[in-house]
Amino acid sequence: YEFTNEDLGVCKKQLKTFLDEYEEIPYKVLNFIGAEINYGGRVTDDKDVRLINTILAIYINPDVLSDDYKFSKSGIYKSPAPLDQAEYINYIKTLPLNPAPEAFGLHENAEITTAQNEIRTLLETILSVQPRATAKGARSREEIITEIANNVEKKTPAPFDYESVYNVYPTDYKESMNTVLVQEIIKYNNLLTVMKKTLIEVKKALKGEVVMSEELEFLANSLHDNQVPKLWADKGFLSEKPLASWIIDLNDRIEFLSKWVQGGTPNVFWISGFFFPQAFITGMLQNYARKHVIAIDRLGFEFKICDHMTYQEITQKPEDGCYIYGMFLEGARWSSEKHALTDSKPKELYSDLPLIQLLPIADRVQPKTGIYNCPLYKVLSRRGTLSTTGHSTNYVMSLELTSAEEEAIWIRAGVAAFLSLSY
């Protein structure tokens, strides 16, 4: 978001006005104006608005007028007792030149993540400007790309037989998962067909048998640089993996669907394997609504964390709802001993979320304390756009995770769950 100095200036003028004209400081009003209007007016994502509200609440509250009020756990950043100008300046000089992550409420691992992202950006830039020439005596660039294309083609699964799948899993009012499966098959078939076609074409173009179009040249460059070609990414599932990891992930996804096709609706679902997980979640709600004759708009999920078992131990489907697995946490981890969220271990950037049962419940009232509404995204970027279906291309849903700490702590720490990592 492009916040400006004018946003800060307006907030300062409004703060002075309220301090001058009110006997009691209107903390709630100041928070609302700053978080929802001056800054929040530019923000389109409700999770970001929640974060802004949480951050401002640290600085705009009655306790901030107390001597030595701490703005972070370390106590380095605090509200000092009344001093003169020189003493204030001396205090400011004692503050670290490079603030630690805890100053912003983040875990110390955030510094590692930041360094990794900066290095990745640097390496990608270097890769994009490297010369395309071949050293004398070495294999030509065309030979290398052809070899990579052959390897990728060998690892690319064959498309599904749509007709046979649809005959076994036809549209069924009582089983929405049939529709979910068929839609997934269509999407993956589109991707696999494009991959097969373009791999054949790029190999011909490298030999000079067909014209090397701009699209094929970009594809060849991506293969050489171990990146997913844009032609495939546009047709494929959202992913930030390099090409080698992406191919492995694709095969795992196809294997998940193949087992479903051959063995029937699974007892537990690998939610990371879905092209469009939002459709799966809606289908689960539809099944419950039609089974119990309840309007789907009245349903909400209860999230049962099954940290006492693994997905391999599930031998039958639950009576209602479903089991899901394959999610990762960033910014925190799940403690099977405490059965709640806890701080990440040092240098452990991501941790596995346990098996979860999604249980639809009618007219459910969401608890206001003891939980953290954890956003679940497809990939680590947390960025997405609204698709034509009204769903985000990245955000999936919010998970209710048990927490002994205040929700604000996890919000400031940027705790989120993901279906796919970048490696």
Disulfide bonds with the S-S distance in Angstrom:
none
